[in-house]
Structure formats: structure tokens, C-alpha cells
Amino acid sequence: MYTKSMKFTVEILFWNRNKATSLVAEILEEFLYDIEYVLLIPACDREFEVGVNGENIFSKNMIGRHGYKGEILNKIRGLLK
């Protein structure tokens, strides 16, 4: 569990650049001063995965869809409570 006072990292494995960059913009808008870095990793085969501090919090391949609007941000917020 992370606390609001801790810096955290976000890793995004992506195939669709537009989805990745819009997610980065949303994350930075809300968590700009709480993030140590955001790492974008180009992938193949339509992959889209998001990790926080090395822990996978979302995988398109595992659930078969992209995240709903706000879903990934809500998962990050949940980790920071």
C-alpha cells in the first residue's frame, strides 16, 4: 500500500499511441507532484498494460478490453489511499 506522501512510478506498455498519451495526460493532470516518472514502453500485438511501482494494475489482454473512462485512474487512486 502506498501513501499520498510517497512518490510512485507508472509503466505503460502500449500498442495504441493515442490511448497511451491520453492516459499519461490524465495521470499527470491529477498526480503531477506525486509521480517520480512515467515510462512508456512500445509493444506489439495490441497490448495495453499499466503498472504502478512495478505492480500490474491493468491488462487489456487479460480482460479483453481497454479501460473504461476513469477506470485506470481509479485504480491508481485506490493504491494511494
N, C-alpha and C positions, 0 to 999 in steps of 0.2 A: 504494500500500500504506500502511496506517495502522499506527501502533504503539499499544500499550496505554496509553502516556502521553498520547496525543493525545485531545482531546475530539472527538466526532463528532455529526452530526445524523442524524435519521431522519425521513423523509417517508412518510406512508401515505395513499395515495389509496384511498378506500373507499366501498363502497355498503352493505355489511352492518356496521352499527354494532357488533354483538356481536363479530364476528371482529376488528374493529379494536381495540376496547377490551381484549379479552383479550390480543391481541398486545402492546399497549402495556404492560399489566401484566407480561407475561413479560419484555419488554425492560428495563423499569425495575427489575425484581427482580434481574436479572443485571448490568446496566450502569449503575445509577443515577448513580454518580460519574464515569462516562466520557462521559456524554451532555451535549451543550450544550443541545439541545432535541429534542422530538418534535413534528412538525407533522402534524395530522390534516386531510385535505382531503376533504370530502364529494364524491362523484362520482355518476354515473348509469350506467345500463346494466350493472349488476352488475360494475363494475370493482373490482379489488383489486390495487394495485401498492405495492411497498415500495422506497424508495431510501435509500441511505446516502451522506451528503455529496453529494447530487445525482446519484449513480450508481444506476441502476435495478438492483436485485438480485433482484427477483421480480415477475412479471406474470401474474396469473391469466388474462388474456385471451390472452397469448401461449402459455401451456402448457395452457390449458383446464381448470384445476382450482385449488382452494385449496391452500395449502401443507400438507404433512403435518405432524403434530405435531413441533415442534422444527426443521423444515426451514429456516425463515427465521432463527431464532436461530443455527443452524449456519452459515448464510451470513454473518451478521454476525461471528460468532467467527472465521471464515476470513479476513475482511478485517482483523481486529485482531491477527493473529499476527505 
